[in-house]
Amino acid sequence: MPAKSSLGLYFTDNFIEVSQVSADGTRLERFGQMVLPAGLVINSEIKNIDQFIQVIQKLFATAKPNAISLNEEVVIGVNDNRVFLREFVVPNIQGKDIDDAIEYQVRSLLPVMPTGVQTDWQIIGKDAEGGIEVLLAAVPLHIIESYISVCTTAGLRVVAVEPAVFANIRVINQAQLLGRNQLLIYLGDNFGVFSYITSGNPRFSDFLSQLEIDKNGGLSKTIQAYINFANSKHPSRPVLEIVVSGSRQDIDTLTPALKTENMPAVKAISRLARTEVLNHTLLHTAHGLSLKTLDAAVTINVLPLDFRLEVIRERLSGTWKLILNFLILLTVAGLGGLYYLYSSVLSQKMSLITRRNLYEQELNQPGNLELIKQTGDLNKITSQLVTLRSVTGGEEAVLRQLSAITPVGVTLTSMVLTRDPGAKKLVDAKSSWIMTGNANSRALVLSFYNNLIKNPDFATGQLYFGSLEKDIGLTFRIASQTTP
């Protein structure tokens, strides 16, 4: 369903009306109606284009409860006195061949129709033998083109043109029509339209002025004449009900009056539940025209193919314009965001450059340069102290290791360590060491030596005895084997 309904525009020789319904098709939002100057429209033909355009402009400007914009899509109704309706039957053929059969039948009927007409057809049911019943509608092409020209010049976009009878049916609550054979009477202030419909589909329709109705003996006799005619044409579908519709203010009194004459009459109920227009009946032809684009069902549309394609093109163009405009706005917003980000980054860069220049000026001052030099010297001294600390000390650890493995009876008399210049520890593989001592026995010395070389720091030690003859009161020396 479209987001916005189309306008409905309808006129006769005497009046013109326009309607706009809500997008959900339940409320009349705006309505305008005017009496046409005498002679402006004769037999549904516009005689003065410029004056008619002025009438449309005034009609839209004076609509109630507020004006209607001329930049809208519109569905135009053609008065039934200029519409040719003909029903025919084609065999029930499956598939696409049914369309070909219908088109062939339409071409065969063209010679018996008025010349220069625009046609369209609609399947309306099946007959007793199962054949497909088709309703053909034909409208003079010059009338259609004049309507389109006037509306286009006024600023409107024509999306459909249809016989008024379809709008009169559409505006009625469809529950009143489905599955029934009826005579629909649409009454205006000075005319009446008599349509035979089955299950909501028209089979014929006739437009009569009030003078013609009076000549026929009044409304009741005219109704009876059309009922007799419909029953003679469709004996298997006799008229069982009369539906009274229309825009006349006394429409409510007509149904009871017909019932007193033993006519099965019911008042039509509008699909529109409410209106913004005060003191207004909801069964105008223009209302049904405005509802056309809201219905999913495809109905008669005598708008020429070129104009239909133009409508499709404009709608597609409008959709793409909306998409492109959105993308343009999105791009502009993105560029604005990027420009803002660029400006922000550029501002921060300039701020940082300014701060850097200030720092450089401060650093280049003589006093600060001297402080920097002194700081550099201090850092060098600190590095040297750290290096010195890493290569000195560790004696207590060595003594603690020796104390832990020296047994009773063994006395260390000296220990000399020669540290390699690149050594990081007191005892290192590249350093050399020697220790001397006294022992009460050779076994104690050997025990001490074995425990000593288990320590990785002293693993390279070599034992030497001061005398090979003594067994007690020995002196010994243990020295490292320097790694080349």
Sequence and secondary structure as in RCSB ss.txt:
>XXXX:A:sequence
MPAKSSLGLYFTDNFIEVSQVSADGTRLERFGQMVLPAGLVINSEIKNIDQFIQVIQKLFATAKPNAISLNEEVV
IGVNDNRVFLREFVVPNIQGKDIDDAIEYQVRSLLPVMPTGVQTDWQIIGKDAEGGIEVLLAAVPLHIIESYISV
CTTAGLRVVAVEPAVFANIRVINQAQLLGRNQLLIYLGDNFGVFSYITSGNPRFSDFLSQLEIDKNGGLSKTIQA
YINFANSKHPSRPVLEIVVSGSRQDIDTLTPALKTENMPAVKAISRLARTEVLNHTLLHTAHGLSLKTLDAAVTI
NVLPLDFRLEVIRERLSGTWKLILNFLILLTVAGLGGLYYLYSSVLSQKMSLITRRNLYEQELNQPGNLELIKQT
GDLNKITSQLVTLRSVTGGEEAVLRQLSAITPVGVTLTSMVLTRDPGAKKLVDAKSSWIMTGNANSRALVLSFYN
NLIKNPDFATGQLYFGSLEKDIGLTFRIASQTTP
>XXXX:A:secstr
  SS  EEEEE SSEEEEEEE TTSSEEEEEEEEE  TTSEETTEES HHHHHHHHHHHHHT BSS   SSSEEE
EEE GGG EEEEEEE    TTHHHHHHHHHHHHHGGGS SSEEEEEEEEEE TTS EEEEEEEEEHHHHHHHHHH
HHHHT EEEEEEEHHHHHHHTB GGGTTT EEEEEEE SSEEEEEEEETTEEEEEEEEEHHHHHHTTSHHHHHHH
HHHHHHHH TTS   EEEEEES TTHHHHHHHHHTTT  EEE  BS  EESSSS  S  HHHHHHTGGG SS   
    HHHHHHHHHHHHHHHHHHHHHHHHHHHHHHHHHHHHHHHHHHHHHHHHHHHHHHHHHHHTSHHHHHHHHHH
HHHHHHHHHHHHHHHHS  HHHHHHHHHHH  TTEEEEEEEEE  TT SSSS TT EEEEEEEES HHHHHHHHH
HHHTSGGGTTEEEEES SS SSSEEEEEEE    
